[in-house]
Amino acid sequence: MIGLREEFSGIHIQSFYKNYHLPQFNLTEKLGDGCEIIIPDFIIQEEAKGNYDVADFNNDEENKYIYTKKYLDLLESKPYENNDNITRYVSTINNHILTAIKLKKYNEVNELIEKFKKLDSTSEQANTMVQYFIPQYEMLVYIETCRFTEGLNTVAKIEKMIHIGEFNPPNKQLEVLIYFYTAHLFIINNKYTKANIYLNKIINSSDQELRNDVFCFAKILSLLVHFELGKTDLLEYTVKSTYKYLFKRERLFKFESL
């Protein structure tokens, strides 16, 4: 038999609402006469997570923002529990930052980044995540707010880590994204040779399927870099191979076919 907590987790969340005749993803409504339902924290957590999953499925950034904020506020109301499950806390901030960036709430993103920087954890996994999430978000915000020169300060930190052999992101996807934003900032700042280094790291990656969108854009940006560097002897071949690759992957949007 599935317990109450388990019924609010994963695939059981939908059946719980049906079995107990509760309004789906609306467990914290007030009753009449000012009375309010007394609900355990873990149910509120699952409500927020469930709503976030629905909003994520529907690409509803406004509601994703609302429910990651709700979940984050609940976690921060009990900091002692966050010490026991720091990975959950870091993951929640991560989701909230991503949503805030999409909604262009950059001031809040900067505040959340500062929370990351001040996070005191004995968890090596969480500290590793934070170490690489921060530069990723900093670079993305610099790009979206057109603070391109400032972005090179974060890029310099990444390059230093690479130079001394301490650049070890927790997963390949994060590594590729950091390379992509680094190349992006180098291109905008007219540092094409540097940009080419990081674009090649993406293009030569053995995990091209991991972020197919990033890989495709890296191929396109590589054409621009080759042109700016005056590598005309390689440009014709690169154009043909890139076009062939994008056509094969059915990634030829209007601007890609120009």
N, C-alpha and C positions, 0 to 999 in steps of 0.2 A: 504494500500500500504506500502511496506517495504521501510524504509528510507535508505540513502546511508550507514550510520554507521551500521545499522542493517544488511545490505546485506553483510557486511564484518565480520559478527559474526556468530559463530556456524555453523548450518546446511546450512546457506545461502551463505557461502563463495564459495562453488563450483558453485552454480547457477550464482553468480555474474560474475565469469570469463567467463562462457558460454554466458550469456546475453550481456555482454559488449565486447565480443571477445578479451579479454585480455589473454596474455600468462600466463598459470596457475603458480602461485607462483613465478612470475618473474616480479614484478611490478616496479623495480628500475633500469632497463636497461637504458643505455645511448642511445640517438638518434644520428643520423649522425651529422657531422660537430661540434662535441664537445658539442652539446646541451644536456641538461639533463632534464628528466621529473621532474616537480615540483609536489611532492606528499605530501599530509597532513600526519602528524606524525601518526595519528591513523591507516592509511592504511598501513604504513610501519610496525607498530606494528602487525597488523593482518597478514601481509605477513610473518613476522618472526614466529608468533604463528602457522600459517597454515603450514609453512615448517617444524616447529618442530613436529607438530602432524603427518605429513606424515613420517618424519624420525623415529619418535617413533613407528609408526605402522610397519615400515620396519626394526626395530631394527638397524637403521643406526646411530651409536654413533657419527661418525665424523660430520654428518650434524646436529645432535641434538646439538652438541657442538657449531657449527658455528652459529646456529640461536638463541640459548639461549644467546650466547655472543652478538649477534647483538641486541637482544631485551633488554638485560641488559644495553648495552652501550647507547641505546636510552633513557631508563628510567633514567640513571645517568646523562644524558645531561640536565635533567630538574628536579633537586632535589626538587624544590618547589612542583611539582606534586606528588612526592613520599610521601611527608608528608600527602597529602590528601588520598593517596591510598597505604599505607605502606604494607598492606597484599599482594598486587600484586607484590611489589618490593621484599619482603621477599620470596615469592613463586618462583620468577624468579631466585634469587640467589640460592635458594634450588635446582631447576632443573639444573642450570649450575654446581653446585658443584657435583651433582650425575653423570652428564655426564663426567666432568673432572676426577672424581675418576675412572670411567670405562676406560678412556683413559690414566690413570696413570699419569696425569698432577698434581702431588702432590704439587709442588711449588705454582701453581696457586690456588689449593685447600686451602693451608695454608693462602694465601693472602685473599681469599674470606671469610675464617673463621674469619680473623681479621676484615674484613668489618662488619661481623655479630656482633662481640663483641663491635664495636664502634657505632653501630646503636643507634641513639637517637630517641626514639619514644614515643608518648603519648598513643599509641595503646596497650592496655593490651593484645589483641590477638596476635599481632605481637611480643611483648616482650616474651610472653609465648612460641611461636613457636621458636624464637631464642634461648631461654634458654635451650631447649631440642634438637634442631637441632645441636648445637655446640658440645656437648659431643658425640652425635651419630657419627658425621663425624670425630671428633678427634680419637675416638676409631677405626673406620674403617680404617683410614689412618695409625694409629700405627700398626694395624694388617697386612695391605697390604705391609708396608715398614719394617716389622719385628722389630719394635721398641717396643717390648712387655713389657719391664720393664717400659718404659715411659707411656705406656697405663694405668698402674695401678694408675697413678696420677689422670687421668680423672675418673677412676673407684671409687677412694676414694671420689671424689666430689659427684658422684651419690649416693654412700652409705651414705654419710653425709646427703644429701637431704632426703633420705628414712628414716634415723634414726630420724630426727627432724620433720618428717611428712610433708615435703614440696615438695615431689615428685609427681607431678600431670601433666603428659604429656597431651597435648591437644587432643590426640586420642589414641586408643588402639594399633593401628599398630606401632606407634612410641614407645610406652611403651614396646611392645614385642621386637622390634629391639634393644632397649637399653639393655634389659635383655639378649638378645642373644649375643651381642658384649661383654657385661660384663662377661658372662659365658665363652666365647671364650678366653678372656684374662686371666681369672683365670686358665683355663685348661692349656694354654701354659706356664703359670708361676707356674705350679704344685700345684695350690691351689684348690684341687679337692672338698673339703668340701664346700668352698665358691661357686664354680662353680655349685655344686649340688643344692644349694639354688635357684639360678636364673634359672636353667634349669627346676626346679619344678614349678617355677612361670609361665613359658611358658606352660609346659605340663598340668598344672592344670587350665589353662585359660579357660574361658567359651566361648571365641571367637576363637576357633581353626581354623575355616574356613577363618579367616581374612588374615592370612599369613600361608597357608598350608605348603609352602616350609620350612619356619622357624620352624614350629612345627615338621615337619618330621626330620629335622636335629637335633633339640633338643632331640628327642627320641633316635637318633643314638648316639649323644654325651653323653647322659645319660648312655648308655651301657658302654662306655669307662670310665666314672667317677665311675660307680659301680665296674668295674674291678680294677681300680687304688686304690679305697678305700678298696678293699678286701671284698666286700659284696657278696661273692660267694653264700650265701644262697638265695639271691634275684636275682642273675644274670640269672639263668636258666629261671625263670619265666619271667624276664624282656626281655630276648632275644626272647622268644616265643611270648609274647604279642606285642613286637615291630615289629617282622616279620609279624605277623598276621595283624597288623594295616597297615604297608606299602604295603603288598600284596593286602589288601582290597582297598587301595587308588591307586593302580597301580603305586606305587612310587619305585618299586624295580629295580633300575638301577644296572649295573654290580657290582659296588663296594658295593652296599647294599645287594647283594645276596651272598657275600663271606662267 
